[in-house]
Amino acid sequence: MNTKDLVLFVRTADSGSITRAAEQLDITTAAASAALKRLEQQLKVQLFIRSTRQLRISAEGERFLVYCRKALAELDAGRASIHALAGKVAGELRISAPSDIGRNLLPRWIDDIMEQHPDLSIHLLLGDAVADFYMDRINLAIRYGNQQDSSLVAFKLATIDRVVCASPAYLRRFGTPQTPADLLQHNCLLFQLNNRTHDVWEFIAAKPTPANSTTANSTTANSTTANSTTVKNSATTATEHHHEHHHEHHHERIRVRSNRCANDGEMVRRWALAGRGIAYKSRLDINDDLRTGRLVRILPQYQSDPIDLNLVSPGRQQITPAALLLRDILRQKFAEVLALEQG
């Protein structure tokens, strides 16, 4: 069988369209249709059920697709192995990355990698939505948090916490919050992911707050107005204050208000830099802004629950020498960035 025909079959199955698969491979739709028919004749089965309105993979096609993916992955691994024996890192890495990391950190690191390994090519897919390994044709993804799919292979790159920050201009105009409850008097810039708006911000103080403290009194007062607080953009939101004394840590969860929300983390950062409000961002995303003073950390006496940043692969066949090289370099670079922030 022609391996190009197998690649076309996988692309067609993933995209659900012969035309889209042909565009991806830079061939004509007619050539793609002919190649699929040739493959079906060789296998003596119908791989796709075609109609005037849709293209649907058959049961036989579904079964063959599993083996086809494995075969192509093994061929890629074989090519990588040959290059590894020659002391070269080569091949293509197709990487999905969050918008902040992809725009602000990866470019200069990728330049360094490709200067040292000219036989390597890299394709970046940037965005905060979780990319699909097969539909988006990627073999590695930089992702936050634990992976729900047990078939995925994940390598920890760093452990990150989030911080509250704003521009000096915003703080001069509206004042600096001293407690999490003070955020209710400010415009907080919101991030949306997978149709979920992250408007509840969690804070952890190193020591429990006394029951008669100002924060606790503020919490009690605000709790009585839950589900009835009107914000400046005419929307209505609840305020939530939870106090938990666990292992000598004090937790607060605040439902903040906002007149701006984006599904792109970099957009939230730019709003913060422009003085449009207060942001709740990964320390990794704003390290340069904090060090240069473009953004100022707010509520430094509070922490957030740390979250792991991972390099994720759909299977061990994708763990090539190039993937391991990328993993090791990213671990080193993220550690350097976080050390600069702490310093």
N, C-alpha and C positions, 0 to 999 in steps of 0.2 A: 504494500500500500504506500501511496505517496504521503509523506508526512505533512505536506502542505494541505492535502485534502483533509487530514485528521485535524489540523489546526482550524481549518475552515469549519468543519463540523462542530467543534467545541465553541467557536465564536458564534455560530448560528444558533446553537442551543442556548448559549448564555444571553444573547441579545433578542432572541425570538424573531429574528428578521434576517433573511438572506441579504437584503440590500445593505443593512447596517454592518453585517459581517464583512461584506465585500468592501465597503468603505474603509473599515478598519485595516484590511489587508491590502488596500490599494489595487483592487482588481475590479473588473466590471461585474455587474449583477448576472449577466449571461454566463460569464466564465465561472462564477460561483455556483450557479444552478447546475451547470454541466459537471462540475467537480463533485457535487453532492450526489448527482445521479450516478456518476461513475463509481463512487464509493458504495452506494446502495447495490449496484450490480455486482460488485466484488463480494459484498457480504450476503447478497441474495435476500435482503430484507428491506422493508421500508423504514427509513430512519425518521422521517417527518411526515405528518399528515397535513397536506396542503389544501387550502380552500381559497376562494377569491378574497376573503376577509382576514384570514389568519393562518399562521404557520404553527403547528403544534408537534412537539416531539412525540414519537410513538413509544410504546412500552419497550420494544426492542431497542429503540434509540436510547432510552433512559438507561437500559442495562449496558449498552455498548459505551455510553458516555463515561461511566465510572472507569472502565478499563482504558479508555482513550486518554483520559486525564492522567492516569498513572503512567501510561506509556510515554507520553510527552514529557512528563516530569522526570522520568528516568533518563530520557535522552538529554534533557537539559543538565541533569546531575552528571551524566557521563562527560558532556562537553566541559563542564566546570572542573571535573576531576582531572581531565587531560591538561587543562591550563594550570591547575594546581601543581601537577608534577613538574611542569616547566617553570614553576616559581612565579607564575603570573596569576593575578586576579582579573578575571574577565567575565563577560556576559552582561545581561541586562537586569537591573533592579527596578521594579515598578513599585513605588512606595506611596502609601497614603499617609498623610500627616495632618494634624490640626492646623488651622489657619495661622495662629500666632507663631508656633514653632516653625512652620513651613516657610513663612515670609521673613521672619526676623532672625532666625538662628541657622537653619539648614543651608541657605545659599552659600555662605562662606565656607562652611564645613565641606559641602559637596565639591566646591572648587578645589579644596586641598586634596580630597580623596582622588578626584579624577586627574589631578596633576601627577600624583604618585602612581596611579594605575590607569594609563591611557586606553587600555583595552576594555575598560568598564564603561557601560552606558547606564544612565539613570533617568527614569521617568517619574515625575512627581505629580500626585493628585492631591490637591490641597482643599480642605474643607473640614468643618467640625462634625458633620453627620458621619455615622459609621459606614464606611465604604464596604461594598460586597466584593469579596476576593475574586469571584468568578465574573459577575456582571461588569465590574469595573476593571477587570484584567490587571489586578495587582498581586504581588507575591509577598509583600511585607506591609505592615501597618504600624504606625506609632500611635498607641492608644492609652488612655487613662483608665485605671480601674481593673477589677477582676474580669476575666473573660467567661461568659456564660457557657460558651460552646467548648466542651471538654476535648473535642478533636483538634482544637487550635494549639499551637505551640507558642508559648510566651516567654520572653527573656526580660527580666527586670532591668530597666535602664537607670532609674532614679526614683527617689521618694520625694514628693513635692507637697508643700502646703500652700494655702491660699492666703492672701492678705487683702485688707481694705486699703484703698488708695484714692487720691484725688490730686488735681493739679494745685500748685500754690495759689493761682489766681482764684480758683473756686473757693479754697479755704479762706482767703482774705475776704471774699465777698459774703460767704455764708457761715463762716466759723468752722471750728474743728470739733467733731463729735468726741466726747470724753468717755461715753459708755455705748454699748450696742443699742440701748434704747434711744439714744440721741439720733440714731440714723432715721428714726421715724419722722424727723423734722427736715430731712434732706431728700433730694432727688437721687435715687440710686439706679445705676445703669444696669439693665437686665440682659441676661443671655438666655436664648431659647435653643433647646436641642431636642430633636425628635418630637416636636409639638408640645414639649414641656417647658414652661417658663420657670427658670430657677430664681424665684423671688423670696425664698426662705434661706437666710444666711445664718450659719451656725458658728458660735464662738465658744472657746474653752479658756477659762481663766485658770491660772496656776493654783489658786487657792479658792475655797468656797467663800462666797460673799455673805456677810452676816445678814440675818433675816431683817434687821431694822435699817439696812443701808439704803442710800438714796436710790440705787439701782433696783433693789427689791421693792421699795415703795412705788417707784415708777412702773415696775412690772405689774404690781397689783392694780394700779390705776388704769393702765392701758388694757389689762385683761378684761376689765369690766366693759370696755368699749369694743370688744372683739366683734367683727362682722358689721361695724357701723362707722368706721373711720373713712371720711371722704378725703381723697387726695386731690392735688392741684389740677390734674388732668381730667377731673370729673369722674374718674373711676372710683369704685369702692372696694376696699380690701380689708382683710382682718389683720390684727396685730397678734402675734403669738409669742409669748414669753414662757419658756420652760426652764425651770431651775432643777438641776439634778446634782446631788452630792454623791459622786462616785469616784473612788480612789483619789480623793482630795482634789478633784477637778470640778469646776463649776461651769455648767453648760447653759448657753442661752441660744434660742432659735428666734430670729426676728423676721417677720414677714414685712419686707420693705416695699416702698411705693416708688413708682417711676413713671416718667412720660416718654421713655425711650427703651426700646428692646430690639435686639438683633440676634439672628441665628449665626453670626460670625464673630468669633472672639476678638479678632483684630479690630472690628468695627467698634466694639465696646471699649477697647484700649484707646482708640483714636478719639472717641467721645470724651473719655477721661482726660486725655492730653489737652483737649480743646476747652476744658473747664465746664463741660455740660452736666457733670454730676460725679457721684462716687461709684467706684467700681470694686468688684470682689474678684480678684484675678489670681491665677497661679503665679507664684513668685518667679517661676521660670520665664514667664511671658513678659515681665516688666522689669527684669534685672537692670537693663541699661537705663531705663527711665528713673528707677529709684536711685541708682548710683550718681546720675547726673543731676538729680533734683527736678527733673521734668514732672515727676510724680512724687508725692509724699505719702509714706505709710501712715495710716490712721489706726488707732487702737493697738499699738504694738504690744500692750500687756496681754492681749488675747491671741490665741492660736486657733487654727482649724484642724480638723482631722486630716492627717496626711493621706495622700493617695499615690499609688504606684503608677509610674509611667513605664509602659512595656513596649517591646518590639515583638509584634505578633505575626505568625506565619500560619497559613492554612494546613500545613503538614510538614513532616520532617524531610520530605523530598525537596522542599524549597529552601532548606537550610544549607546553602552552598557556601563555599569559601568566601564569596563576595558578601553574602548575608552575615556571616560571622565577623568579617572585617567591619562591616557597617555597625554591627552590635557593639564591638569593642571600642570603636571610635566614638560612637554616641555616648557610651558610658563615661568615657574619659571627658568628653566635651561638656556633658551635663554636670558632671562633678565639678569641673572648673568654673562653670557659670554659677553654680550654687555657692561655691567657696567665695567667689567674688562678692556675691550678695551679702553673705554673712560677714565678710571682712569690711 
